[in-house]
Amino acid sequence: MSESEIKKEIKTNYLNNPNFEVIAAMEMDRQLNEVENEFANKVNQIEDIKFRGIYQEKKEEFKIIPKYISYIEYMIVLLQYLPRVEKFNIGNEYKKIMYETFENIMYLDKIESKSRLYYLNKIDAGLNIQRAYLRIMAQYKWISLEKFNIVMLEKLGEIGKIVGGLVKYYAKNNKKPV
């Protein structure tokens, strides 16, 4: 029997049907399940809304990791084409600060939110040092202007915007009451 037939049976012939109690119980179970599912969906929606705000900054922090990894991969290839002497001087310094900055990015996920502003400032300082090294490389024409623009505007620009947004967020939310 289909559901519509069961409903019709209940409405029209319930007194003469020996299975009326079973059919009515099945109908009540179905209605109860619908109400329970509807309630569970509403509770899940409320929890999603409630926790969306809490985990919004985590999503921003996680966006920075793949972007920075992509940036590292690009820079490793770029640094290989520096002149031999500079590859081992400024190249090594650049890699060192790049990896230190990456370490600080990885710490963001592991520390409590009160300490994150400290690491975000270290990351921002590391990015500024890398920008300075890039300007030196471009000034002496160790890298092309095209690659300089790709790194500065696309790669470091995006990472800098994310870090700047996180610094503003944590600076605003970690103010100590006076």
N, C-alpha and C positions, 0 to 999 in steps of 0.2 A: 504494500500500500504506500502511495506517495503521501507527502505531508498535507497536500491540499485535500486529498481524499479522507485523511484522518480527521482534519478539521471539519469537513462536511459531515462526516459520520458523527462526530461529537455533537455538532449543532442540531442535526435533524433527528437522529435516531438513538440518542443516548439512553433513553429509558428501556428500550427493547434490546440493547446490545449487551450481551453477557461480558464482553471485554471492555466495557466502558471504563471501569476503574483503572485497568492497565493503560488504556489509551489516554485517559486523563492524566495519569501519573507521568507518562512519556511526554505529554505536552507541557506539563508543569516543569519537568526536568529541562526540556529544551529552552523554555522561557527563562528559567533560572540561570542556565549556562550563558544565554545571551546577555542577561543583566550582569553576571560576573565578568564576562569578557569585556563588556562596555566599561565597567568600573575599573578593571585592570588597565585598559587602554588609557583611560583618563588619568589614572595614577601615574602611569609611565610617562604620559605627556607632561604632567606637572613636574615629575622628577627630572625629565630632560630639560625643561625650561630652567629649573632650579640649579642644576649642575652645569648647564651650558655656560653660564657666567663664570663659574669657578674655574672651569677648564679652558676658557677662552685663551688665557695667556699661555697655557701649555701648548696649545695648537700653534701659537705664534712662535714659541721657542722651538718646537719641532720643525717648523718650516725652515729655520736657519740652518739646521744640520745638513740636509741634502744640498742646499745652496752653497754652503761653505765647502763641502766635499767636492762639488763640481768646480768651485773656484780653485781649490788645491790642485786638482787634476790638471786644470788648464795652466796654472802657474808652473807646475813641475815641468811640463813640456816647454813652456816659454823660457824658463830659466836655463834649460839645456842649450839654448841657442845664444846665450851670452858669450862674449869673448872669454877665452880660457882663464885669464887672470881674474876677471870680474866674476866669472861663474863660481870661483872658489872664495871670493871675498864677499861681495854684496849678495851673491846667490845663496851662500850659506847663512848669512845673517837674515836674509829674507825668509828662507825656509825655517829658521829657528823661531822667528817671531810669528810666522804663519802657524806653525805647529803649537806654539804656546797659546796662541789665540784659540785654536781648535780645542785644546785642553780646557780652557776656560768656558768655551761653549758647551762642552760635554758636562762640566760641573753644574751648569744651570739646572739641569733636570734632577740632580741628586741632592741639592741643598735646599734648605728651607727658604721661603720667600723673603724673609727679612734680610738674608745675606746675598740675595741675588743682585741687588743694586751694585754692590762691591764688584762682583764678577762682570757685570755688564759694563761698568766703567773700565775695567781692565781690558775687556774685549774691544771697547771703543778706542782706547788708547793704542792697542795693538793694530787696529785697522788704520789709525792715523799714521803710525810708523810705516806700515806697508805702503800707504799712499805716498809718503815722502820718498821711500826707496824707489817706487815706480816713477816718480817725477825725475829723480836722478837718472834712472835708466833711460828715460825718454830724452832728457836733456843732452846726454852724451850719445844718443842715438844707438844705444845697445838694444833697444826694442823699437819696433816701428810705431809710428803715431797711431796707426789703425789698431794695433794690438793694445797700445796704451789706452785708447778710448774704450775698447771692448772691456778691458779689465776695470778701468775706473768707473765708467758709466753703468755698464750692465752688471758685472759681477760684484764689485765692491759697493756699487751704488745701492743695489737691492739689499745686500747684507746690512749696509749702514742704515737704511730705512727701517729695517726690522729691529735692529739694535736700538736705534733712536726711539722708536715707538715703545719698546720694552722699558727703556730708561725712564721715559716720561710716565709710563704706567706705574712702575715701582716707586718712582720718586713721589708721585701723587698719593699712592696707597700706603706708603711706609712713613708718612710724616708722624713725628712724635707729638702728642698733645702737650701744649704749653701749660 
